[in-house]
Amino acid sequence: MNDDTGGDCGEIRAGISGYLDGDLDAVACETIEGHCRDCARCAALVDGLRETIGLCREAGRVPLPESIRQRARASMAELLAKETNPLT
């Protein structure tokens, strides 16, 4: 198993974002997957990030309550008014 003091973990962790986004080629993906089979810490990191991404996607599907939408619109209108008339 590799640890934080070894170079392998640092290189693997640098590629995890691309791996999870599907931006890496098959060889790079296999390298990360192979490393994670042997390194529990990196495997836990990948699993945790994958779960976090899933939770964020789920949260994005839930509609905002109307009261929050109205407050957001009012805040945006206020910001835009200040931008067009910065002296107010």
CYANA upper distance limits for C-alpha pairs under 8 A (distance plus 0.5 A):
  1 MET  CA     38 ASP  CA      5.86
  1 MET  CA     39 CYS  CA      5.55
  1 MET  CA     40 ALA  CA      8.26
  2 ASN  CA      6 GLY  CA      6.59
  2 ASN  CA      8 ASP  CA      7.26
  2 ASN  CA      9 CYS  CA      6.98
  2 ASN  CA     38 ASP  CA      8.08
  2 ASN  CA     39 CYS  CA      6.40
  3 ASP  CA      9 CYS  CA      6.84
  3 ASP  CA     39 CYS  CA      8.06
  3 ASP  CA     41 ARG  CA      8.24
  4 ASP  CA      9 CYS  CA      6.52
  4 ASP  CA     10 GLY  CA      7.52
  6 GLY  CA     10 GLY  CA      7.89
  7 GLY  CA     11 GLU  CA      6.85
  8 ASP  CA     12 ILE  CA      6.60
  9 CYS  CA     13 ARG  CA      6.46
  9 CYS  CA     42 CYS  CA      7.48
 10 GLY  CA     14 ALA  CA      6.68
 11 GLU  CA     15 GLY  CA      7.18
 12 ILE  CA     16 ILE  CA      6.88
 12 ILE  CA     32 ILE  CA      6.50
 12 ILE  CA     35 HIS  CA      8.13
 12 ILE  CA     42 CYS  CA      8.31
 13 ARG  CA     17 SER  CA      8.46
 13 ARG  CA     42 CYS  CA      7.71
 15 GLY  CA     19 TYR  CA      6.64
 15 GLY  CA     32 ILE  CA      8.35
 16 ILE  CA     20 LEU  CA      6.60
 16 ILE  CA     32 ILE  CA      8.12
 16 ILE  CA     46 VAL  CA      7.44
 17 SER  CA     21 ASP  CA      6.60
 18 GLY  CA     22 GLY  CA      6.55
 18 GLY  CA     23 ASP  CA      5.43
 18 GLY  CA     24 LEU  CA      6.30
 19 TYR  CA     23 ASP  CA      6.56
 19 TYR  CA     24 LEU  CA      6.08
 19 TYR  CA     28 ALA  CA      8.46
 19 TYR  CA     29 CYS  CA      6.72
 19 TYR  CA     32 ILE  CA      8.37
 20 LEU  CA     46 VAL  CA      8.50
 20 LEU  CA     50 ARG  CA      7.54
 24 LEU  CA     28 ALA  CA      6.44
 24 LEU  CA     29 CYS  CA      6.72
 25 ASP  CA     29 CYS  CA      6.79
 26 ALA  CA     30 GLU  CA      6.61
 27 VAL  CA     31 THR  CA      6.71
 28 ALA  CA     32 ILE  CA      6.87
 29 CYS  CA     33 GLU  CA      6.60
 30 GLU  CA     34 GLY  CA      6.32
 31 THR  CA     35 HIS  CA      6.61
 32 ILE  CA     36 CYS  CA      6.62
 33 GLU  CA     37 ARG  CA      6.83
 34 GLY  CA     38 ASP  CA      7.32
 35 HIS  CA     39 CYS  CA      6.45
 35 HIS  CA     42 CYS  CA      8.27
 36 CYS  CA     40 ALA  CA      6.90
 36 CYS  CA     41 ARG  CA      8.38
 36 CYS  CA     42 CYS  CA      6.14
 36 CYS  CA     43 ALA  CA      5.03
 37 ARG  CA     43 ALA  CA      7.51
 39 CYS  CA     43 ALA  CA      6.68
 40 ALA  CA     44 ALA  CA      6.47
 41 ARG  CA     45 LEU  CA      6.76
 42 CYS  CA     46 VAL  CA      6.72
 43 ALA  CA     47 ASP  CA      6.62
 44 ALA  CA     48 GLY  CA      6.43
 45 LEU  CA     49 LEU  CA      6.59
 46 VAL  CA     50 ARG  CA      6.52
 47 ASP  CA     51 GLU  CA      6.65
 48 GLY  CA     52 THR  CA      6.64
 49 LEU  CA     53 ILE  CA      6.60
 50 ARG  CA     54 GLY  CA      6.79
 51 GLU  CA     55 LEU  CA      6.73
 52 THR  CA     56 CYS  CA      6.68
 53 ILE  CA     57 ARG  CA      6.71
 54 GLY  CA     58 GLU  CA      6.73
 55 LEU  CA     59 ALA  CA      6.65
 56 CYS  CA     60 GLY  CA      6.75
 57 ARG  CA     61 ARG  CA      7.29
 58 GLU  CA     62 VAL  CA      7.58
 64 LEU  CA     68 ILE  CA      6.98
 64 LEU  CA     69 ARG  CA      6.96
 65 PRO  CA     69 ARG  CA      6.97
 66 GLU  CA     70 GLN  CA      6.62
 67 SER  CA     71 ARG  CA      6.83
 68 ILE  CA     72 ALA  CA      6.62
 69 ARG  CA     73 ARG  CA      6.69
 70 GLN  CA     74 ALA  CA      6.66
 71 ARG  CA     75 SER  CA      6.61
 72 ALA  CA     76 MET  CA      6.66
 73 ARG  CA     77 ALA  CA      6.60
 74 ALA  CA     78 GLU  CA      6.66
 75 SER  CA     79 LEU  CA      6.70
 76 MET  CA     80 LEU  CA      6.59
 77 ALA  CA     81 ALA  CA      6.57
 78 GLU  CA     82 LYS  CA      6.79
 79 LEU  CA     83 GLU  CA      6.71
 80 LEU  CA     84 THR  CA      6.81
 81 ALA  CA     85 ASN  CA      6.58
 81 ALA  CA     86 PRO  CA      8.44
 82 LYS  CA     86 PRO  CA      5.38
 82 LYS  CA     87 LEU  CA      7.95
 82 LYS  CA     88 THR  CA      6.79
